[in-house]
Amino acid sequence: MKQEKAYYHLPGLFEFYELYREFLPLFRAHREYFYDWCDIGSIYGAPADCVWGGGRAGFGEHDPKEVLALTREYGISARLTFSNSLLREEHLSDKKCNALCALFEQENLVQSGVIVHSELLLDYLKTHYPQLYFVSSTTKVLTEFQQLRAETAREEFRYVVPDFRLNKAFGELDSMPQAQKDKVEFLCNECCWVGCRDRKRCYENVSRKNLGEACPDHICTAPGAEEGYRFSKAMENPGFIGIRDIQDVYMPMGFSNFKIEGRGLGSALVLEFLLYYMTKPEYQLHVREAIYLDNMLDLF
């Protein structure tokens, strides 16, 4: 069933508040600058020093109440990235993380969500914060199609983010029932080497950092890892999903949810993602000028 809209799930809820404070009014006031076939499904992130945090470590400083107020003003779902895979029972009582869930659960027209990995945390959140919805994290590294089918069949998850290496498994993806297709959220712009075998170990390393445990700063052995993230490099990745792919392949196949990574990157690069994925080429300069010049926003 062809989808009429693509929904982007954007990085940096806490990390890039200043960028979104300028971008969201522009997105509303000048909708003609942006593709009419796409919209913002959510913005995700976590404050620094959250023991439940995962995926990335050490980012996000902005005040949670202001963050939540911004997303609610524009009718956008806010998601907490609580995808630590190594949580133990004693971590569930963490005051900071519980306070964030209580705040985000407060009644609103747009429901907030939590991205989770740990089954222990999922069970705890279902009991204590039932008004939140749940997203199965890409940190589970679901690289087998049957894993994805099983995960999307679980009632507790509204969305499931598979490993980027399933992005082009078109035959299997097309065979999914529509109800499961509606849950799949593709990671579009991953830069990681497609042959990497350390991906799960890298995420576990981040989980240990967030728990305050000793661990190496860098364990990735993938070719070119020392270069860091490059969007140009991500575009050459076999799993990359570009705007033409979204329009011509995924939406006609019945998929509508697409995740943009970038919490650990700078605001300037995240702006490039917003320009590429959402902004018509003839208006990209208008958006750059509005963000950089009109608001004198330092994105570097």
ROZA-346046 format. One record per residue (C-alpha): residue number from 1; residue in three letters; y, z negated, x negated. Coordinates in Angstrom, 2 decimals. Each point is the difference from the previous one (the first is absolute). Layout:
<atoms>
nr,rest,Y,Z,X
NUM,ALA,Y,Z,X
...
</atoms>
This chain:
<atoms>
nr,rest,Y,Z,X
1,MET,0.00,0.00,0.00
2,LYS,3.23,1.14,-1.63
3,GLN,2.47,-2.83,-0.59
4,GLU,3.66,0.54,0.90
5,LYS,1.35,-2.61,-2.44
6,ALA,-0.81,-1.20,-3.49
7,TYR,0.79,-3.64,-0.70
8,TYR,0.86,-1.11,-3.51
9,HIS,-0.71,-3.50,-1.26
10,LEU,2.59,-0.61,-2.68
11,PRO,0.03,-2.31,-3.05
12,GLY,2.38,-2.79,-0.90
13,LEU,0.69,-2.21,3.02
14,PHE,1.34,-2.77,-2.23
15,GLU,0.21,1.97,-3.22
16,PHE,2.42,2.71,1.17
17,TYR,1.94,-1.68,2.78
18,GLU,3.32,1.32,-1.33
19,LEU,-1.28,3.58,0.11
20,TYR,-1.29,-0.29,3.57
21,ARG,3.20,-1.74,1.11
22,GLU,1.78,3.27,-0.82
23,PHE,-2.75,2.47,0.86
24,LEU,-0.96,-1.23,3.48
25,PRO,3.52,0.36,1.53
26,LEU,0.15,3.50,-1.49
27,PHE,-3.41,0.83,1.45
28,ARG,1.19,-1.09,3.43
29,ALA,3.50,1.50,-0.06
30,HIS,-0.98,3.35,-1.53
31,ARG,-3.45,0.73,1.35
32,GLU,0.77,3.69,-0.48
33,TYR,-0.32,-0.55,-3.77
34,PHE,-3.66,-0.88,0.39
35,TYR,-3.15,1.76,1.18
36,ASP,-0.49,-0.47,3.74
37,TRP,-3.79,-0.15,-0.43
38,CYS,0.07,-3.29,-1.94
39,ASP,1.12,-3.59,0.51
40,ILE,-0.24,-3.39,-1.69
41,GLY,-3.08,-1.96,1.08
42,SER,0.57,-3.09,-2.14
43,ILE,1.46,-1.37,-3.20
44,TYR,-2.30,-2.22,-2.06
45,GLY,0.35,-2.47,-2.85
46,ALA,-0.06,-3.65,-1.02
47,PRO,2.28,-2.46,-1.76
48,ALA,-0.72,-0.82,-3.61
49,ASP,-2.29,-2.92,-0.78
50,CYS,-2.08,0.19,3.20
51,VAL,-3.51,-1.17,-0.79
52,TRP,-1.32,2.12,2.88
53,GLY,1.69,3.05,-1.49
54,GLY,-1.95,2.94,-1.39
55,GLY,0.32,3.59,-1.12
56,ARG,3.08,-0.77,-2.10
57,ALA,1.32,-3.20,-1.59
58,GLY,3.44,-1.44,-0.65
59,PHE,2.19,2.03,2.36
60,GLY,2.20,-0.76,3.00
61,GLU,2.80,-2.54,0.03
62,HIS,1.94,0.62,3.21
63,ASP,0.38,-2.58,2.77
64,PRO,-2.84,0.40,2.54
65,LYS,2.22,-0.62,3.03
66,GLU,2.40,2.76,-1.03
67,VAL,-2.91,2.34,-0.73
68,LEU,-1.52,-0.61,3.39
69,ALA,3.36,0.32,1.76
70,LEU,0.56,3.42,-1.61
71,THR,-3.36,1.42,1.09
72,ARG,0.38,-1.38,3.50
73,GLU,3.48,1.45,0.34
74,TYR,-1.49,3.45,-0.57
75,GLY,-3.22,-0.56,1.94
76,ILE,-2.26,0.26,-3.05
77,SER,-3.15,-2.04,-0.57
78,ALA,0.10,-2.32,-3.02
79,ARG,-3.21,-0.59,-1.93
80,LEU,-0.85,-2.77,-2.45
81,THR,-2.12,1.16,-2.93
82,PHE,-2.46,-2.88,-0.23
83,SER,-2.85,1.92,-1.57
84,ASN,-1.15,-2.50,-2.65
85,SER,-3.76,0.50,-0.31
86,LEU,-0.82,-3.27,-1.79
87,LEU,1.29,-2.67,2.39
88,ARG,-1.84,-3.28,0.40
89,GLU,0.09,-2.58,2.78
90,GLU,2.63,-2.09,-1.76
91,HIS,2.45,2.93,-0.04
92,LEU,0.11,0.27,3.80
93,SER,2.34,-2.98,0.32
94,ASP,2.72,1.61,-2.16
95,LYS,3.32,-0.96,1.62
96,LYS,1.98,3.09,-1.00
97,CYS,-2.53,2.51,1.32
98,ASN,-0.59,-1.93,3.22
99,ALA,3.73,-0.26,0.60
100,LEU,0.35,3.76,-0.42
101,CYS,-2.78,0.69,2.49
102,ALA,1.54,-2.42,2.50
103,LEU,3.37,1.72,-0.38
104,PHE,-1.41,3.51,0.33
105,GLU,-2.11,-0.97,2.99
106,GLN,3.04,-0.97,2.06
107,GLU,0.17,1.94,3.24
108,ASN,1.65,3.39,-0.27
109,LEU,-0.23,3.46,1.54
110,VAL,-1.47,1.33,-3.25
111,GLN,-3.11,-1.80,-1.25
112,SER,-0.25,-1.02,-3.65
113,GLY,-3.15,0.43,-2.06
114,VAL,-1.87,-1.26,-3.04
115,ILE,-1.84,2.13,-2.54
116,VAL,-3.15,-1.92,-1.00
117,HIS,-3.00,0.24,-2.29
118,SER,-1.59,-3.45,0.14
119,GLU,-2.34,-0.67,2.93
120,LEU,0.78,-3.70,-0.43
121,LEU,3.71,0.65,0.51
122,LEU,-0.63,2.42,2.86
123,ASP,-1.97,-2.63,1.94
124,TYR,2.73,-2.57,-0.67
125,LEU,2.80,2.31,1.15
126,LYS,-1.86,1.03,3.16
127,THR,-0.25,-3.66,0.96
128,HIS,3.44,-1.24,-1.01
129,TYR,2.22,3.09,0.51
130,PRO,-1.61,2.05,2.77
131,GLN,3.22,1.91,0.82
132,LEU,-0.14,1.85,-3.33
133,TYR,-1.98,3.22,-0.43
134,PHE,-2.18,0.69,-3.02
135,VAL,-0.35,2.86,-2.46
136,SER,-3.03,0.40,-2.27
137,SER,1.40,0.34,-3.51
138,THR,-0.53,2.90,-2.37
139,THR,-0.81,-2.66,-2.61
140,LYS,-3.53,-0.03,1.47
141,VAL,-0.39,3.39,-1.71
142,LEU,-1.99,1.65,2.78
143,THR,-1.25,3.09,-1.81
144,GLU,-3.06,0.73,2.18
145,PHE,0.49,1.63,3.36
146,GLN,-2.49,-2.29,1.72
147,GLN,2.08,-2.97,-1.18
148,LEU,3.02,1.53,1.69
149,ARG,-1.92,0.65,3.21
150,ALA,-1.21,-3.60,0.08
151,GLU,3.46,-1.41,-0.71
152,THR,1.76,2.06,2.67
153,ALA,-2.65,-1.14,2.51
154,ARG,1.09,-3.64,-0.41
155,GLU,2.10,-1.17,2.94
156,GLU,2.13,-2.39,-2.03
157,PHE,1.63,2.79,-1.99
158,ARG,2.74,2.16,1.49
159,TYR,0.15,2.09,-3.18
160,VAL,-2.25,0.61,-2.98
161,VAL,1.25,1.39,-3.33
162,PRO,-2.85,1.73,-1.86
163,ASP,-0.04,0.73,-3.70
164,PHE,2.02,3.12,-0.80
165,ARG,-3.18,1.74,-1.16
166,LEU,-1.06,0.42,3.63
167,ASN,3.23,1.84,0.87
168,LYS,-1.54,3.46,-0.28
169,ALA,-3.44,-0.72,1.52
170,PHE,1.00,2.26,2.88
171,GLY,-3.44,0.65,1.45
172,GLU,-0.82,-3.68,0.35
173,LEU,3.52,-0.92,1.10
174,ASP,0.04,2.64,2.73
175,SER,-3.32,-1.33,1.34
176,MET,1.50,-3.40,0.82
177,PRO,0.66,-0.94,3.63
178,GLN,3.68,0.13,0.90
179,ALA,0.16,-3.77,0.46
180,GLN,-1.00,-0.43,-3.64
181,LYS,2.30,2.78,-1.20
182,ASP,2.87,-1.90,1.58
183,LYS,-0.77,-2.92,-2.32
184,VAL,-0.15,1.91,-3.28
185,GLU,3.11,-0.38,-2.17
186,PHE,-0.09,2.34,-2.99
187,LEU,1.50,-0.99,-3.35
188,CYS,2.03,3.12,-0.79
189,ASN,1.57,-0.29,-3.43
190,GLU,-2.46,-1.83,-2.23
191,CYS,0.42,0.73,-3.72
192,CYS,-3.25,-1.64,-1.15
193,TRP,-2.53,2.19,-1.78
194,VAL,-2.48,1.39,2.52
195,GLY,-2.91,-0.90,-2.27
196,CYS,1.09,-3.61,-0.50
197,ARG,-2.76,-2.62,0.18
198,ASP,2.30,-2.97,-0.62
199,ARG,2.00,0.14,3.22
200,LYS,-1.63,-2.99,1.68
201,ARG,0.16,-1.99,-3.24
202,CYS,3.73,0.78,-0.30
203,TYR,0.61,-1.36,3.50
204,GLU,-2.04,-3.11,-0.79
205,ASN,2.16,-0.51,-3.08
206,VAL,3.11,0.03,2.21
207,SER,-1.67,-2.50,2.33
208,ARG,-0.60,-2.36,-2.92
209,LYS,3.64,0.33,-1.08
210,ASN,1.17,-0.96,3.49
211,LEU,-2.29,-3.03,-0.11
212,GLY,1.57,-1.03,-3.30
213,GLU,-3.23,0.51,-1.93
214,ALA,-0.10,1.26,-3.57
215,CYS,-0.78,3.71,-0.24
216,PRO,0.91,3.00,-2.18
217,ASP,3.24,1.80,0.76
218,HIS,-1.55,3.44,-0.12
219,ILE,-3.65,0.97,0.36
220,CYS,0.24,3.62,1.15
221,THR,-1.84,2.44,-2.27
222,ALA,0.76,3.15,2.02
223,PRO,1.40,3.02,-1.89
224,GLY,3.81,-0.06,-0.01
225,ALA,0.24,-3.53,1.39
226,GLU,2.51,-0.98,-2.68
227,GLU,2.52,2.46,1.50
228,GLY,0.30,-2.00,3.20
229,TYR,0.67,1.57,3.38
230,ARG,1.34,3.57,0.18
231,PHE,0.51,1.68,3.37
232,SER,-0.48,3.37,-1.67
233,LYS,-3.34,-1.23,-1.30
234,ALA,-0.96,-1.35,3.42
235,MET,0.66,3.44,1.50
236,GLU,-2.63,1.45,-2.33
237,ASN,-2.60,-2.58,1.05
238,PRO,-2.90,1.53,1.97
239,GLY,0.51,-2.67,2.65
240,PHE,3.73,0.62,0.44
241,ILE,1.19,0.56,3.57
242,GLY,3.22,2.00,0.28
243,ILE,2.09,0.82,3.02
244,ARG,-1.71,3.37,0.52
245,ASP,-3.39,-1.75,-0.05
246,ILE,1.21,-2.48,2.61
247,GLN,1.37,2.71,2.29
248,ASP,-2.65,2.68,-0.45
249,VAL,-3.19,-1.99,-0.58
250,TYR,0.09,-3.68,0.90
251,MET,2.07,0.06,3.20
252,PRO,-1.97,2.93,1.53
253,MET,-3.18,-1.91,-0.90
254,GLY,1.22,-3.01,1.98
255,PHE,1.38,-2.33,-2.70
256,SER,3.47,-1.51,0.20
257,ASN,0.37,-2.89,-2.48
258,PHE,1.05,0.40,-3.62
259,LYS,0.72,-2.69,-2.57
260,ILE,2.49,0.50,-2.85
261,GLU,-0.63,-2.23,-3.00
262,GLY,2.80,-1.25,-2.24
263,ARG,0.60,-3.76,0.22
264,GLY,-0.18,-0.33,-3.77
265,LEU,2.36,2.92,-0.62
266,GLY,3.78,0.19,-0.01
267,SER,2.19,0.66,3.04
268,ALA,1.07,3.36,-1.44
269,LEU,-3.57,1.27,0.04
270,VAL,-0.64,-1.39,3.48
271,LEU,3.08,1.92,1.15
272,GLU,-1.62,3.15,-1.41
273,PHE,-3.04,-0.70,2.17
274,LEU,2.25,-0.34,3.06
275,LEU,1.69,3.27,-0.87
276,TYR,-3.22,1.90,-0.59
277,TYR,-2.04,-1.30,2.93
278,MET,2.67,-0.43,2.66
279,THR,3.16,1.98,-0.79
280,LYS,0.62,3.68,0.65
281,PRO,0.77,1.77,-3.31
282,GLU,3.45,1.13,1.12
283,TYR,1.01,-3.61,0.66
284,GLN,-1.51,-1.72,-3.02
285,LEU,3.27,0.09,-1.90
286,HIS,1.80,-1.47,3.03
287,VAL,-2.43,-2.93,0.00
288,ARG,0.31,-0.52,-3.76
289,GLU,3.78,-0.02,0.22
290,ALA,-0.01,-2.40,2.94
291,ILE,-2.26,-2.43,-1.85
292,TYR,1.44,0.30,-3.50
293,LEU,3.68,0.76,0.58
294,ASP,1.06,-1.17,3.45
295,ASN,-1.57,-3.42,-0.49
296,MET,0.28,-0.21,-3.80
297,LEU,-3.60,-1.23,-0.04
298,ASP,-1.44,-0.52,-3.45
299,LEU,-3.58,1.21,0.21
300,PHE,-0.80,-0.18,-3.68
</atoms>
